[in-house]
Amino acid sequence: MIVEPLASLDLRLVPESLVGRMIEATGQRANLIAILCNEMLRDLTLATRALTEVHLDRAMDSQSLRSALDAWSELTTDPEGARLDRILCYALVGQEGFGLTDALDRLAGLGLTSDPGQVRASLTRLELAFVLARESGRYRSIGSPGWNSKRAC
C-alpha cells in the first residue's frame, strides 16, 4: 500500500524505516496511510525520487490528516458517550499498559464517577478507531515516538 505504489512512480522512502513509522502512526488505517502518501507527494519536483522524514513530518502536520483524525470524535451518536471518549483519550493518551480499573481510577482522580460498562464501551470504541490498541487485556495509545499521539484526540 506504500512501497509498491511509490515504486510505480519511480519513488522510494529514505530511510525505508519510514514505512514502519507511517504504519505505526496511522494505526494501520488505510485511509490515513493514503492521506500521508498523498500529502508527501504534494510538493515534489520532477527531479525528486526520494521521500524523506521531512516529507513525512510535513504530511503528519497537514490539515488533511488533522481533518481525518477529527472524525474519530464522533464514534457514537450518544453525546455522553462521545464526551467520555474524549475525556478518556486525553486522560490516558501516552500511557502504556493500562486496564479498565486504571481508566476508572484516572477518571475518579479527575473527579468523575463513571459506570464501568460505559467506560469499557468507550475503550472499545477508541480501540476500533485505532486510538488505542489492546494487548493481553491491557491498552496502550497508538502513535510512534516521533508523533504526538494527542493529535488523535
Backbone as a chain_set.jsonl record, in Angstrom:
{"seq": "MIVEPLASLDLRLVPESLVGRMIEATGQRANLIAILCNEMLRDLTLATRALTEVHLDRAMDSQSLRSALDAWSELTTDPEGARLDRILCYALVGQEGFGLTDALDRLAGLGLTSDPGQVRASLTRLELAFVLARESGRYRSIGSPGWNSKRAC", "coords": {"N": [[0.814, -1.186, 0.0], [2.109, 1.13, 0.371], [4.896, 1.065, -0.49], [4.913, -0.243, -3.079], [3.052, 1.32, -4.736], [4.456, 3.767, -4.685], [6.85, 2.983, -5.881], [5.947, 2.463, -8.441], [5.756, 4.992, -9.364], [8.319, 5.632, -9.596], [9.513, 6.331, -7.18], [10.852, 6.359, -3.823], [11.083, 5.571, -0.314], [13.21, 7.116, 2.008], [14.804, 7.023, 4.98], [14.08, 3.476, 4.573], [12.75, 2.694, 6.81], [10.751, 4.482, 7.263], [8.36, 3.495, 6.385], [7.454, 1.754, 8.429], [7.144, 3.646, 10.448], [5.066, 5.193, 9.38], [2.996, 3.31, 9.302], [2.714, 2.676, 12.019], [2.073, 5.214, 13.106], [-0.382, 5.747, 11.955], [-2.007, 3.829, 12.922], [-2.411, 1.643, 11.356], [-4.436, 2.269, 9.628], [-5.873, 2.333, 6.547], [-6.975, 4.53, 5.164], [-5.748, 6.716, 6.403], [-3.066, 6.214, 5.875], [-3.098, 6.498, 3.112], [-3.711, 9.224, 2.953], [-1.397, 10.325, 4.135], [0.547, 9.517, 2.226], [-0.387, 10.876, -0.065], [-0.139, 13.534, 0.792], [2.615, 13.657, 1.119], [3.437, 13.611, -1.487], [2.672, 16.015, -2.552], [4.349, 18.392, -2.781], [6.428, 17.677, -4.421], [9.119, 17.837, -6.755], [9.859, 17.281, -10.237], [12.378, 16.204, -10.303], [12.751, 14.973, -7.874], [13.211, 11.911, -6.288], [13.233, 10.57, -3.966], [11.504, 10.203, -0.967], [11.58, 11.691, 2.157], [12.153, 11.928, 5.765], [11.512, 14.571, 6.244], [9.487, 15.097, 4.361], [7.563, 13.302, 5.348], [7.14, 14.288, 7.964], [6.027, 16.781, 7.378], [3.697, 15.944, 6.104], [2.439, 14.667, 8.232], [1.773, 16.802, 9.759], [-0.217, 17.974, 8.343], [-3.252, 19.607, 7.295], [-5.102, 17.973, 6.078], [-4.672, 15.428, 7.218], [-5.21, 16.043, 9.894], [-7.938, 16.683, 9.698], [-9.012, 14.195, 8.978], [-8.39, 12.756, 11.283], [-9.947, 14.075, 13.121], [-12.427, 13.009, 12.729], [-12.761, 10.811, 14.36], [-13.872, 11.644, 16.722], [-16.564, 11.39, 16.731], [-17.635, 8.814, 17.359], [-19.864, 7.693, 18.334], [-23.391, 8.225, 18.517], [-24.397, 9.056, 20.836], [-24.273, 11.704, 22.993], [-23.164, 11.763, 25.626], [-21.59, 9.457, 25.643], [-19.77, 10.119, 23.606], [-18.538, 12.278, 24.825], [-17.31, 10.983, 27.002], [-15.532, 9.365, 25.548], [-13.769, 11.345, 24.539], [-12.76, 12.435, 26.937], [-11.477, 10.187, 28.087], [-9.579, 9.692, 26.098], [-7.903, 11.99, 26.19], [-7.139, 11.877, 28.87], [-5.73, 9.5, 29.104], [-3.945, 9.181, 27.012], [-0.764, 8.373, 25.75], [-0.084, 6.851, 27.924], [1.076, 3.678, 28.899], [0.104, 0.286, 28.933], [-2.441, 0.097, 30.463], [-5.467, -0.732, 32.168], [-9.027, -1.425, 32.502], [-9.629, -0.861, 35.213], [-7.571, 0.956, 35.8], [-8.306, 3.044, 34.114], [-10.784, 3.763, 35.219], [-9.871, 4.595, 37.747], [-8.297, 6.792, 36.961], [-10.261, 8.494, 35.921], [-11.728, 8.89, 38.275], [-9.785, 10.269, 39.694], [-9.922, 12.63, 38.359], [-12.195, 13.599, 39.327], [-14.5, 12.451, 38.375], [-17.222, 10.242, 38.196], [-17.834, 7.182, 36.819], [-19.725, 4.717, 35.067], [-18.625, 1.406, 34.99], [-19.289, -0.249, 32.771], [-19.912, 1.624, 30.775], [-17.445, 2.879, 30.51], [-15.909, 0.734, 29.637], [-17.17, 0.298, 27.161], [-16.512, 2.7, 25.902], [-13.701, 2.502, 25.787], [-13.555, 0.362, 24.033], [-14.661, 1.531, 21.719], [-12.661, 3.44, 21.201], [-10.564, 1.725, 20.704], [-11.467, 0.454, 18.367], [-11.368, 2.622, 16.691], [-8.722, 2.89, 16.339], [-7.295, 4.481, 18.1], [-6.516, 3.533, 20.479], [-4.725, 0.544, 21.335], [-5.112, -2.896, 22.128], [-3.557, -5.304, 24.074], [-3.14, -8.393, 25.432], [-5.224, -7.881, 27.254], [-4.616, -5.353, 28.166], [-4.387, -1.854, 27.54], [-2.91, 0.484, 25.213], [-1.727, 3.609, 23.992], [-1.881, 4.468, 20.54], [0.628, 5.386, 18.302], [3.621, 6.739, 17.001], [6.922, 7.26, 18.454], [7.86, 9.667, 17.375], [5.61, 11.084, 16.856], [3.0, 13.056, 17.992], [0.748, 11.678, 19.993], [-1.558, 12.842, 20.967], [-2.663, 14.182, 18.893], [-4.426, 12.479, 17.779], [-6.527, 12.732, 19.402]], "CA": [[0.0, 0.0, 0.0], [3.002, 2.29, 0.39], [6.117, 0.889, -1.277], [4.65, -0.559, -4.497], [2.549, 2.476, -5.492], [5.536, 4.745, -4.853], [7.797, 2.437, -6.859], [5.378, 2.629, -9.779], [6.02, 6.39, -9.712], [9.775, 5.751, -9.525], [9.826, 6.992, -5.919], [11.143, 5.455, -2.707], [11.211, 6.192, 1.004], [14.574, 7.093, 2.556], [15.134, 5.602, 5.023], [12.966, 2.544, 4.395], [12.043, 2.57, 8.088], [9.597, 5.386, 7.261], [7.161, 2.67, 6.198], [7.029, 1.344, 9.771], [6.69, 4.839, 11.16], [3.764, 5.559, 8.826], [2.026, 2.293, 9.725], [2.507, 2.852, 13.456], [1.43, 6.498, 13.374], [-1.754, 5.738, 11.45], [-2.756, 2.714, 13.494], [-2.648, 0.73, 10.243], [-5.664, 2.666, 8.925], [-5.564, 2.545, 5.132], [-7.324, 5.889, 4.74], [-4.735, 7.649, 6.911], [-1.836, 5.947, 5.115], [-3.296, 7.121, 1.799], [-3.601, 10.68, 3.139], [0.028, 10.631, 4.32], [1.236, 9.38, 0.933], [-0.814, 11.975, -0.922], [0.461, 14.773, 1.3], [4.058, 13.601, 0.862], [3.646, 13.831, -2.923], [2.17, 17.334, -2.945], [5.345, 19.408, -3.119], [7.569, 17.083, -5.112], [9.51, 18.305, -8.076], [10.1, 16.157, -11.148], [13.698, 15.64, -10.029], [12.743, 14.268, -6.589], [12.967, 10.474, -6.386], [13.228, 10.01, -2.615], [10.702, 10.868, 0.057], [12.363, 11.624, 3.386], [11.46, 12.264, 7.009], [10.986, 15.936, 6.098], [8.204, 14.952, 3.678], [6.622, 12.636, 6.247], [6.794, 15.207, 9.045], [5.123, 17.783, 6.806], [2.42, 15.262, 5.876], [1.822, 14.394, 9.526], [1.267, 18.077, 10.269], [-1.131, 18.537, 7.341], [-4.662, 19.806, 7.613], [-5.843, 16.794, 5.59], [-4.581, 14.383, 8.228], [-5.946, 16.505, 11.081], [-9.376, 16.553, 9.424], [-9.347, 12.769, 9.05], [-8.32, 12.338, 12.685], [-11.069, 14.674, 13.835], [-13.625, 12.192, 12.529], [-12.903, 9.812, 15.423], [-14.585, 12.196, 17.872], [-17.983, 11.074, 16.613], [-17.712, 7.359, 17.282], [-21.181, 7.308, 18.812], [-24.369, 9.308, 18.429], [-24.718, 9.41, 22.213], [-23.398, 12.802, 23.418], [-22.422, 11.404, 26.839], [-20.565, 8.501, 25.234], [-18.742, 10.863, 22.865], [-17.813, 13.058, 25.839], [-16.454, 10.046, 27.725], [-14.446, 9.008, 24.624], [-12.795, 12.442, 24.506], [-12.113, 12.529, 28.253], [-10.545, 9.063, 28.212], [-8.484, 9.879, 25.162], [-6.969, 12.987, 26.714], [-6.651, 11.487, 30.19], [-4.918, 8.291, 29.079], [-3.036, 9.13, 25.871], [0.652, 8.321, 26.126], [0.14, 5.869, 28.98], [1.262, 2.315, 28.399], [-0.289, -0.825, 29.789], [-3.48, 0.376, 31.442], [-6.673, -1.536, 32.025], [-10.284, -0.793, 32.863], [-9.514, -0.316, 36.566], [-6.723, 2.144, 35.716], [-9.11, 4.102, 33.486], [-11.745, 4.211, 36.229], [-9.108, 5.343, 38.749], [-7.903, 8.073, 36.37], [-11.473, 9.314, 35.887], [-12.012, 9.274, 39.665], [-8.802, 11.299, 40.024], [-10.376, 13.875, 37.723], [-13.454, 13.961, 39.968], [-15.612, 11.917, 37.582], [-17.685, 8.897, 38.519], [-18.34, 6.588, 35.58], [-20.16, 3.329, 35.08], [-17.603, 0.564, 34.34], [-19.753, -0.703, 31.466], [-19.768, 2.738, 29.837], [-16.011, 3.078, 30.28], [-15.492, -0.387, 28.793], [-17.683, 0.571, 25.813], [-15.714, 3.799, 25.357], [-12.38, 1.952, 25.45], [-13.75, -0.448, 22.826], [-14.792, 2.458, 20.584], [-11.336, 4.012, 20.936], [-9.773, 0.661, 20.098], [-11.947, 0.274, 16.998], [-10.952, 3.811, 15.932], [-7.259, 2.848, 16.308], [-6.691, 5.45, 19.01], [-5.897, 2.628, 21.448], [-4.53, -0.856, 20.964], [-5.222, -3.763, 23.307], [-2.699, -6.487, 24.041], [-3.236, -9.158, 26.679], [-6.15, -7.236, 28.168], [-4.113, -4.027, 28.547], [-4.456, -0.877, 26.455], [-1.839, 1.455, 25.038], [-2.009, 4.587, 22.942], [-1.237, 4.211, 19.26], [1.369, 6.53, 17.782], [5.054, 6.499, 17.066], [7.609, 8.211, 19.331], [8.027, 10.946, 16.715], [4.304, 11.653, 16.551], [2.258, 13.411, 19.187], [-0.48, 10.885, 19.986], [-2.724, 13.667, 21.283], [-3.279, 14.606, 17.634], [-5.537, 11.572, 17.522], [-7.61, 13.123, 20.305]], "C": [[0.865, 1.259, 0.0], [4.116, 2.122, -0.633], [5.814, 0.669, -2.764], [4.066, 0.615, -5.28], [3.626, 3.547, -5.704], [6.541, 4.276, -5.899], [7.259, 2.591, -8.284], [5.527, 4.07, -10.285], [7.518, 6.69, -9.736], [10.214, 6.568, -8.309], [10.122, 5.941, -4.864], [11.217, 6.265, -1.414], [12.641, 6.034, 1.497], [14.535, 7.762, 3.923], [13.88, 4.739, 4.875], [12.148, 2.382, 5.672], [10.863, 3.534, 8.198], [8.295, 4.622, 7.077], [6.612, 2.264, 7.561], [6.489, 2.514, 10.573], [5.298, 5.259, 10.679], [2.683, 4.587, 9.308], [1.693, 2.459, 11.202], [1.702, 4.117, 13.747], [-0.029, 6.522, 12.954], [-2.597, 4.629, 12.061], [-3.181, 1.722, 12.436], [-3.925, 1.06, 9.47], [-5.319, 3.073, 7.504], [-5.879, 3.968, 4.685], [-6.284, 6.901, 5.206], [-3.398, 7.45, 6.201], [-1.944, 6.618, 3.747], [-3.171, 8.642, 1.89], [-2.142, 11.077, 3.309], [0.777, 10.567, 2.999], [0.886, 10.541, 0.008], [-0.159, 13.284, -0.495], [1.972, 14.808, 1.045], [4.367, 13.917, -0.602], [3.334, 15.258, -3.368], [3.234, 18.294, -3.459], [6.561, 18.851, -3.851], [7.851, 17.789, -6.432], [9.749, 17.083, -8.951], [11.431, 15.471, -10.865], [13.739, 14.822, -8.734], [12.383, 12.805, -6.791], [12.883, 9.824, -5.011], [12.37, 10.869, -1.694], [11.385, 10.634, 1.397], [11.494, 11.924, 4.614], [10.866, 13.664, 6.951], [9.61, 15.889, 5.429], [7.157, 14.333, 4.598], [6.196, 13.574, 7.374], [5.815, 16.276, 8.559], [3.734, 17.161, 6.601], [1.69, 15.009, 7.196], [1.269, 15.659, 10.173], [0.206, 18.692, 9.358], [-2.557, 18.666, 7.859], [-5.488, 18.6, 7.18], [-5.831, 15.677, 6.627], [-5.34, 14.787, 9.488], [-7.449, 16.347, 10.881], [-9.816, 15.09, 9.52], [-9.341, 12.272, 10.492], [-9.466, 12.915, 13.503], [-12.32, 13.81, 13.759], [-13.83, 11.184, 13.657], [-13.778, 10.324, 16.553], [-16.088, 11.947, 17.815], [-18.164, 9.572, 16.424], [-19.068, 6.829, 17.73], [-22.112, 8.505, 18.658], [-24.8, 9.779, 19.809], [-23.766, 10.507, 22.69], [-22.575, 12.48, 24.66], [-21.3, 10.403, 26.525], [-19.431, 9.183, 24.493], [-17.898, 11.693, 23.827], [-16.845, 12.16, 26.603], [-15.284, 9.598, 26.845], [-13.358, 10.07, 24.639], [-12.043, 12.544, 25.825], [-11.084, 11.411, 28.412], [-9.342, 9.238, 27.309], [-7.457, 10.841, 25.737], [-6.366, 12.569, 28.054], [-5.637, 10.345, 30.127], [-3.898, 8.236, 27.947], [-1.587, 9.174, 26.365], [0.952, 7.334, 27.239], [0.218, 4.484, 28.36], [0.736, 1.321, 29.423], [-1.307, -0.481, 30.849], [-4.699, -0.482, 31.141], [-7.903, -0.754, 32.444], [-10.198, -0.145, 34.247], [-8.67, 0.949, 36.575], [-7.498, 3.321, 35.12], [-10.124, 4.654, 34.478], [-11.053, 5.035, 37.311], [-8.709, 6.724, 38.23], [-9.097, 9.023, 36.306], [-11.842, 9.795, 37.288], [-11.052, 10.372, 40.119], [-9.144, 12.651, 39.417], [-11.715, 14.34, 38.311], [-14.685, 13.46, 39.229], [-15.95, 10.509, 38.045], [-18.328, 8.332, 37.265], [-18.723, 5.14, 35.793], [-19.104, 2.482, 34.368], [-18.023, 0.059, 32.96], [-19.622, 0.385, 30.411], [-18.298, 2.995, 29.508], [-15.479, 1.963, 29.387], [-15.942, -0.164, 27.347], [-16.875, 1.686, 25.138], [-14.323, 3.311, 24.947], [-12.466, 1.1, 24.179], [-13.89, 0.444, 21.599], [-13.439, 3.051, 20.207], [-10.4, 2.978, 20.322], [-10.174, 0.462, 18.636], [-11.551, 1.441, 16.099], [-9.428, 3.903, 15.823], [-6.62, 4.001, 17.063], [-5.95, 4.68, 20.086], [-5.694, 1.262, 20.809], [-4.619, -1.674, 22.252], [-4.375, -5.003, 23.08], [-2.763, -7.146, 25.407], [-4.107, -8.454, 27.715], [-5.729, -5.856, 28.648], [-4.14, -3.119, 27.325], [-3.182, -0.046, 26.407], [-2.268, 2.414, 23.941], [-1.274, 4.194, 21.686], [-0.595, 5.497, 18.79], [2.844, 6.262, 17.932], [5.708, 7.533, 17.965], [7.766, 9.592, 18.691], [6.717, 11.654, 16.409], [3.568, 11.904, 17.831], [0.916, 12.692, 19.151], [-1.716, 11.701, 20.316], [-3.365, 14.209, 20.015], [-4.468, 13.719, 17.313], [-6.731, 11.918, 18.398], [-8.182, 14.426, 19.838]], "O": [[0.384, 2.34, -0.34], [4.262, 2.943, -1.539], [6.403, 1.335, -3.616], [4.53, 0.894, -6.385], [3.699, 4.158, -6.77], [7.025, 5.07, -6.705], [8.025, 2.821, -9.219], [5.436, 4.328, -11.485], [7.934, 7.84, -9.876], [11.14, 7.376, -8.379], [9.706, 4.788, -4.981], [11.391, 7.484, -1.432], [13.217, 4.95, 1.414], [14.257, 8.958, 4.011], [12.76, 5.223, 5.036], [10.986, 1.979, 5.621], [10.059, 3.421, 9.123], [7.246, 5.052, 7.557], [5.417, 2.42, 7.815], [5.496, 2.385, 11.289], [4.45, 5.637, 11.487], [1.586, 5.005, 9.678], [0.527, 2.392, 11.593], [0.761, 4.092, 14.54], [-0.83, 7.248, 13.543], [-3.781, 4.506, 11.747], [-4.19, 1.035, 12.591], [-4.438, 0.215, 8.736], [-4.574, 4.027, 7.279], [-5.124, 4.55, 3.906], [-5.97, 7.844, 4.479], [-2.677, 8.417, 5.955], [-0.988, 7.235, 3.278], [-2.592, 9.274, 1.007], [-1.689, 12.049, 2.705], [1.558, 11.465, 2.684], [1.766, 11.12, -0.628], [0.318, 14.049, -1.333], [2.536, 15.871, 0.784], [5.44, 14.433, -0.914], [3.71, 15.652, -4.472], [3.027, 18.947, -4.482], [7.61, 19.494, -3.89], [6.947, 18.266, -7.118], [9.832, 15.964, -8.443], [11.592, 14.286, -11.156], [14.677, 14.053, -8.526], [11.36, 12.495, -7.401], [12.504, 8.658, -4.898], [12.498, 12.092, -1.653], [11.73, 9.5, 1.731], [10.286, 12.14, 4.514], [9.821, 13.916, 7.55], [8.678, 16.559, 5.873], [6.009, 14.775, 4.63], [5.012, 13.644, 7.702], [4.876, 16.627, 9.273], [2.719, 17.792, 6.897], [0.467, 15.123, 7.265], [0.395, 15.588, 11.037], [-0.22, 19.824, 9.588], [-2.992, 17.926, 8.741], [-6.464, 18.244, 7.84], [-6.86, 15.052, 6.884], [-6.036, 13.966, 10.084], [-8.155, 15.924, 11.795], [-10.871, 14.79, 10.079], [-10.186, 11.464, 10.879], [-9.905, 12.302, 14.476], [-13.177, 13.879, 14.639], [-14.956, 10.745, 13.891], [-14.372, 9.525, 17.277], [-16.804, 12.267, 18.764], [-18.771, 9.123, 15.451], [-19.381, 5.656, 17.528], [-21.672, 9.655, 18.669], [-25.491, 10.79, 19.935], [-22.563, 10.267, 22.784], [-21.413, 12.876, 24.748], [-20.203, 10.496, 27.074], [-18.262, 8.871, 24.718], [-16.683, 11.798, 23.661], [-15.694, 12.533, 26.827], [-14.163, 9.463, 27.336], [-12.172, 9.754, 24.739], [-10.825, 12.721, 25.834], [-9.951, 11.661, 28.822], [-8.212, 8.961, 27.711], [-6.265, 10.533, 25.766], [-5.208, 12.876, 28.336], [-4.778, 10.233, 31.001], [-3.063, 7.331, 27.921], [-1.248, 9.922, 27.281], [2.114, 7.008, 27.48], [-0.499, 4.173, 27.409], [0.906, 1.502, 30.629], [-1.071, -0.738, 32.029], [-4.924, -0.899, 30.005], [-7.824, 0.445, 32.71], [-10.643, 0.988, 34.432], [-9.0, 1.911, 37.269], [-7.357, 4.458, 35.572], [-10.307, 5.868, 34.572], [-11.584, 6.057, 37.747], [-8.773, 7.71, 38.964], [-8.967, 10.211, 36.599], [-12.22, 10.951, 37.477], [-11.445, 11.292, 40.837], [-8.705, 13.691, 39.908], [-12.294, 15.331, 37.864], [-15.785, 13.976, 39.425], [-15.06, 9.686, 38.26], [-19.254, 8.926, 36.711], [-18.12, 4.432, 36.599], [-18.722, 2.809, 33.244], [-17.182, -0.048, 32.067], [-19.259, 0.098, 29.271], [-17.954, 3.293, 28.364], [-14.686, 2.218, 28.481], [-15.177, -0.412, 26.414], [-16.59, 1.615, 23.943], [-13.827, 3.67, 23.879], [-11.555, 1.12, 23.351], [-13.309, 0.155, 20.554], [-13.11, 3.151, 19.025], [-9.54, 3.32, 19.51], [-9.313, 0.318, 17.768], [-11.412, 1.274, 14.887], [-8.901, 4.875, 15.281], [-5.529, 4.45, 16.711], [-4.893, 5.104, 20.553], [-6.396, 0.881, 19.872], [-4.248, -1.202, 23.327], [-4.462, -5.661, 22.043], [-2.469, -6.514, 26.422], [-3.778, -8.429, 28.901], [-6.427, -5.25, 29.461], [-3.935, -3.578, 26.202], [-2.476, 0.11, 27.404], [-3.071, 2.07, 23.074], [-0.172, 3.65, 21.748], [-1.196, 6.569, 18.868], [3.269, 5.622, 18.894], [5.117, 8.582, 18.221], [7.8, 10.593, 19.406], [6.712, 12.707, 15.772], [3.519, 11.023, 18.689], [0.04, 13.054, 18.366], [-2.825, 11.291, 19.976], [-4.511, 14.657, 20.058], [-5.411, 14.153, 16.652], [-7.837, 11.436, 18.151], [-9.111, 14.948, 20.454]]}, "num_chains": 1, "name": "protein.A"}
